[in-house]
Amino acid sequence: MPLRRHVLQAAMVGVGLVLAPRSLQAARLRLRKFATNPFTLGVASGYPTDDGMVLWTRIAPSTDSANELADADFILTYEIATDPNFSRRVQSGTVIAMAADGHSVHLEISGLPAGREFYFRFRAGEHVSPIGRTWTAEAAGSLRSTLRVSVASCQHYEQGYFHAYRDMVSRGSDLIIHLGDYIYEGNTANPIRAHDSNVECKTLADYRRRYAWYRADPLLQEAHAHCPWLVTHDDHELDNDYAGLQAENPTEQSEFAARRAAAYQAYWENMPLPLSAKPQGTDMSLYMSRQFGDLLAIHMLDERQYRSPQACPQPPRRGGTRVIVEQCADWRDPDRTLLGATQEQWLAEQLATSKARWNLLGQGVVFTWIDEDPGPKTLNWNDSWAGYPMARRRMLETISTSGASNPVILGGDIHAFIAGDQRIDPRDPKSPIVTSEFVTSSITSGPPPKKVLEAYNRSDAIGVHYAERDYRGYLRVEVTPERLNAEMIGFASVRESDANATTLAKFVIEDGQRGLQRL
């Protein structure tokens, strides 16, 4: 395929800005000053379409590059080829790494053939980035034979090593989905390996430096370069257990809007997200769908930005706590929402119009309902879907009436593996199964209380097929036209610099059948 140069146009598509010739020359002169390779954070791709994808990098000679880079914008070149030696290039051009965006690049590529594998890299003067592998989705009407998806959540750097990402790469992943808590804004008392600083992130500079610290991890970099990602956030990208514009700590409420704007900006800068997700003040358009031919549609949801405050918190702290439902007047308020009315309507439309054989819903918290109190009272965690029972019911009713083929929910947050079938009435075993959920454990973050998982494993926990808290790890899903196979892959410890993976459980959902089966 002949080389296609997208120089001025690519810069416009990649960052929404074209530098004037004088500024362009100044940026090139600045670029020559890099004494060391500025691609310390690697490369990534994400959000494939049938003719392109987003290509990402962020210029950072070190994890704290603010003074070194100052307010300069830099010109990078990029190359896309069908081989890792770049002997068969199909696109190249220039793009601007802007100071206003933390010197990140979100290059939206188009014009490539559908269903093909590609390799990409960036250049900054004499410096060359690592090589990334990516691909375009199949066109509508095509039915891919297999798509291998790895699902990650909750990766506290200080609590262990990112062994799961090495395993994702070695087993072969076509796509990685991250469901939130990509960074942690706070710190651990006795870290296995320490953060860059012991302060809680609150400013844009804080969050940028924390992301750089995580992105410098070699196993995480390798996974980003290996295949495209889809992402959504949960709470620790900003503040533990926040809800919408409500801070966890009431004494920090007056500064919280500014903190949210900073955290969202840093999140966008460090993820391979399209330009449509670029924050505008405190708002970020993060929910979106991608379809991979006729095989699979993935609907990524945002359960944190638009949610109502958690019901019946324990003052003075807001946020997550266990609530005796019968003692909470607001618990079943129909106006309370996790997704917000606009996103709820959007999801209903996406499901109703999906032509894919399988539909995955990627979101950050546990959907599977259980009563944590074995006695006469009902005890629920108010920060999960259980804490928003009417919103949970609306979600199930939307899925049930949408006509979408083979819907499956993906969840995280709890730092445990869970597999369960979902009924509109979770207390009634005769209520029909609407969908199923697979919850992935954490990459590193510590387990939930033992008594919580005991509740999931009680005989009266309707629809729960599996619950395991003692292993860190990830979920591997293989989607074919005939079935979805799910494998829960765990590590007994992530405290050491090396570890071996164990397959803990396997499940299958057959095409056209509601409910999962354990293998």
Residue, then its C-alpha position, 0 to 999 in steps of 0.5 A: m500500500p502506498l505511503r500516505r502523508h497526513v501532515l497538516q491534516a493529521a495535526m488538526v485531527g490529532v490535537g485540534l490545533v495547527l501551529a503557525p509556521r513561526s510557532l512550528q519552527a520554535a517547537r522543532l527547536r525546542l524538540r532538539k533539546f531533549a538529551t534523553n529519550p522523552f518516550t519514558l511513558g510508552v505508547a498506547s492505542g484504543y477505541p478501534t473503529d473499522d477504519g482507524m483507532v486512537l494512538w497515544t503517547r505522552i512526552a515525559p523525559s522523567t516522571d516529573s517533567a513540568n519544569e523541563l518541558a515548561d509551556a512548550d509545544f512539541i512536534l512529533t512524527y508518527e508512522i503506521a505500518t503493516d509490519p513491525n519493521f516498518s518496511r510497509r508503511v501505510q500512513s505517516g505525518t506530524v502531530i503536536a504534543m501540547a503543554a496544555d494537554g500535559h504533552s499528550v497526543h491523542l491521534e485519531i487515525s482514519g482511512l485504514p482497511a477494516g479488520r487488519e493489524f498494524y504497528f505504530r511508533f512516534r519520533a521526537g527528533e532522533h528519539v524513537s518511541p517503543i513500537g505499539r501493536t493495534w488493529t482496526a475492527e471488522a466492518a459491519g456484516s463481518l463475523r470474526s471467529t474469536l475476540r480475546v478480551s482481558v478485563a482489569s480493575c484496581q491497580h494500587y501501585e503501592q500494594g504489589y506488582f502488575h503481574a497480571y499484565r505480563d500474563m495478559v500479553s503472554r496468553g495473547s489479548d486482542l483487547i484490554i478493558h480497564l474498569g477503573d482505579y487505574i491510579y490511586e490518589g492516596n497512599t498505603a501505610n506500609p507499601i510494597r513499593a512506594h508512590d512518587s510522593n506521600v501526599e494525596c493528589k489534589t492538583l493537576a500537577d499531582y495527578r499528572r505526576r502520579y499517572a507518570w509514575y504508574r505509566a513508567d511501570p514496564l509491565l503496564q507499558e508492555a500491555h498498553a503497547h500490545c493491543p488496544w484498550l477501552v477504559t472507564h474510571d471509578d473513584h480513585e482516579l479522583d477521590n475515594d467514594y466520591a459521587g458526582l460533585q460530592a467529595e468524600n470529606p465534607t471539609e474538602q467540598s469547597e475545592f472539590a469542583a476544581r479537584r475534579a476538573a484537574a483529575y479528569q484532565a489528567y485521566w484524559e491526558n494519560m488514556p488512549l481516549p478519543l478527542s470527544a472525551k476531552p474534559q470541559g471543566t468538570d465534565m468528561s464524556l466518557y461513556m461510549s460504544r464500539q462494535f467489532g463487526d457483527l460479533l461484539a459490541i462493547h458499551m463502556l459506562d460511567e457510573r461515577q460522574y453522574r451518580s446521586p450521593q450514596a444513601c444514608p452515609q455515616p457522618p461526618r464521612r460521606g460515601g461507601t458504608r454498609v447500610i441497614v436498608e430498613q432503616c434508610a428512608d432514601w434507599r428506594d427513592p426512584d430519582r436516585t441514579l448511578l448513570g444519570a438520566t441522559q446516560e440511561q437513555w443513551l444505553a437504552e438506545q445503544l442496546a436497542t439498535s445493536k446488531a452484534r451477536w454479543n453485548l458487553l457492558g463495561q462499568g466499575v462496580v459490582f452489580t450482583w446483589i446479595d444480602e450481607d446480613p444472614g438475619p431478618k434485616t437487609l444489609n447492603w453496601n451503598d456505593s455499589w449497584a445494591g445501594y441504588p436499587m431502583a436504578r439497578r432495576r431500571m438497568l435490568e428492565t432496559i436490558s430485558t426489553s431492548g432485544a439486545s443479543n446476549p448481554v453480559i455485564l462486567g464489573g470491578d471495584i470489590h477486589a474479588f472475583i464474582a460470577g452471577d446471574q441477574r434477575i429483576d427481583p434478586r430475591d426470587p429464584k423464579s424471577p427470570i434471568v435477564t443477564s449475567e455478570f463477571v466481576t474481576s478481582s484487582i490487579t494488586s489492591g487488597p481484598p475485601p473483608k472476609k465476611v463480605l465474600e462469605a455472604y456471596n457464598r451463602s446458600d441463599a445468595i440467589g444466582v451467585h455461582y462463584a466468589e473468591r477474595d484471596y487472589r489478585g488477578y484479571l478476567r479473560v473473556e473469549v468471545t465466539p459466535e457460538r459462546l462466551n468463555a470466561e476465565m478467572i486468572g489469579f495470583a496468590s500473591v503480588r508482593e514479590s517481583d515474580a509470580n505464577a498465574t492460576t486459573l481459578a474458575k471457568f464459565v461459559i454462556e451459550d449464544g441465545q441462552r440466559g445464565l452462565q454455566r461453570l465448567 
